[in-house]
Amino acid sequence: SSLGINGVPTNPLHIVGSSLYASTATNLSTSTTTAAVRIQGSRNASTSIWAGTLANDAQTYLQACNGAGNSADDLVLNPFGGNVGIGIGNASPSVNLQIGGTTPTIYLGDSGAEDTKLVYRGNQIDYYIGHDDSNNALTMGFGTTVGSDAVLAISGSKVGIGTTSPSNIFHSHGVTHRFSSDSYNVVYIQADANNDGSNDDIVLQFTTGNSNTVKGELRYDESD
């Protein structure tokens, strides 16, 4: 048997919204007043999950919100465990979040002037990878705030170490060691070709053109 509300049922429970999609949700308030379904989890709180369609192109939505439609709430998936899959068919997701499809893509942010980031939470220290909008740079650093304690920044064709706004192709900035009363910005080049702890020669080569013709080099010969 099937139960239909506002329409002929094609499934055990089939609910059809009372409005045409062009007159449905356009903001938080109308996501509640034009919803086809409301699930209220408790008697003494109006917070609910609302489901319906969006007015721009009839996309289906889920929105957590209070009953008055003026305060969005949090929506939690699998709060007590389990993985989540998007676009993976009838396969079981193998990790916390698995996204399938021909070209799986995640967008962070919109066209506004704002920083965006991924934060990796740790026991001792946090790390972030983000877009520093003020410097138009892809930035990696310590903590959770984009631009603070930056370790690496890529802006166009420029790479910065210890700076969020590299001014040259390679720009290293910061005091990493002190010798007597002087300060030095130290760049380490460790040569260990076989990763066996051996001391190998170090060579910096300067090349030009697509053929990478060597025009000069700086060499440290371990045997000397």
Secondary structure as UniProt FT lines:
FT   STRAND          3..5
FT   STRAND          13..15
FT   HELIX           21..23
FT   HELIX           28..33
FT   STRAND          37..42
FT   TURN            43..44
FT   STRAND          45..54
FT   TURN            55..57
FT   STRAND          60..65
FT   TURN            67..68
FT   TURN            79..80
FT   STRAND          84..86
FT   TURN            89..90
FT   STRAND          97..99
FT   STRAND          116..120
FT   STRAND          127..132
FT   TURN            133..136
FT   STRAND          137..142
FT   TURN            146..149
FT   STRAND          150..155
FT   TURN            156..157
FT   STRAND          158..161
FT   STRAND          170..172
FT   STRAND          177..179
FT   TURN            180..181
FT   STRAND          182..184
FT   TURN            193..194
FT   STRAND          202..208
FT   TURN            209..212
FT   STRAND          213..220
FT   TURN            222..223
//
